[in-house]
């Protein structure tokens, strides 16, 4: 079975990549704040939650 990944890539998960690449970093963005009761889909928030191992990312 051949891999569909480019040469030199491994099958590291997104969570592992985020944890490695974002460790100790601060993220900022220009996403609008959600209205009360709305889900916060900010890309920086989602990446940080994944990097920190939060299950509800």
PyMOL commands that set and color helices and strands:
alter all, ss='L'
color gray80, all
select helices_A, chain A and resi 14-22+43-51
alter helices_A, ss='H'
color red, helices_A
deselect
rebuild
show_as cartoon
